[in-house]
């Protein structure tokens, strides 16, 4: 679960990192407040949120058990723990 959360945080930060790289490449001064106007931050945030939403949709659609599968939960047979499986 932590990997999924860190992946989504990373995806959110990608537009800001790309913009920072652009500022470095154009020698505009990454640390100057004038390089980070409010409208640019708003645009970057919007792009980041769209990217996160798309990644959530793809995660939901492309991962998990196949349709119509049955999950058999972990249980004990003959004194041994049998892990859960998809059937």
N, C-alpha and C positions, 0 to 999 in steps of 0.2 A: 504494500500500500504506500509506503514512503517513497518507493521508486516512482510510482505513478504521480504522486504529488510533486516530487522534485522535477519530473519531466514536464509537467504542466507549468511550473514556475519558470523553468528554462525556456519553454516555448513562449511564455509571456515576455521574457526579457530579451528575446531575439531582436525585435524591431529597435529597441533602445541601443543594443550593442551594434547593430548595423549602422544606425545613425551616428553613434560615437566613432565608429571606424571611418565613416564618411567625413566627419569633422576632422579627424586626425589626418586623413588623406588630403583634405583641402587646406590644412593648416589654419583652420578657423578658430582653434582654441576650444577644446572640449570642456575645460573648467570654467569658461566665461559664462556668466548668466545670460548674456545676449545671444549666445549660441543655442540656448534652450528656451525659446519663447513659448508662452502658454499655448498658443494654437498648435505648435509643433508637438508639444507634449500630449495635447488632446488627440491629435491625429495618430501619434504613435500608440497611445493607449487604446484607441479604437481598433487599430490594426492588430494589436496584441490580443485584445478580447475576441476578435473574430477568429484569430488563429487558435486560441484556446478552445473556443466553441467547436470549431471544425475538428480539432484533435479529439475532443470528448465524443463527438458523433462518430468519428472513425474508430475510436477505441471501443465504443459500444457495438458498432456494427461488425468489426473485423476480429474481435476476440471473444473468448468464452466458448461454451459448449455449442455443438451444432444444434440446429432446430430439431424439436421433437425428441431430444435425448432425455434419458432418465438418469438422475443422480442417485446413487446408492451411498448413503452416508457411512462414515467409518463406524465399525461395530466390532464386537468381540465374538470370535468363533473358536471354540475349543481352548479358551484361555489366552488366545493371541489376538492382538489388535490388527484388524484388517482395515487398510486405508480406504477412504471413499473413492469411488470410481464413477466415470460417465459410461453409461451403456446405451 
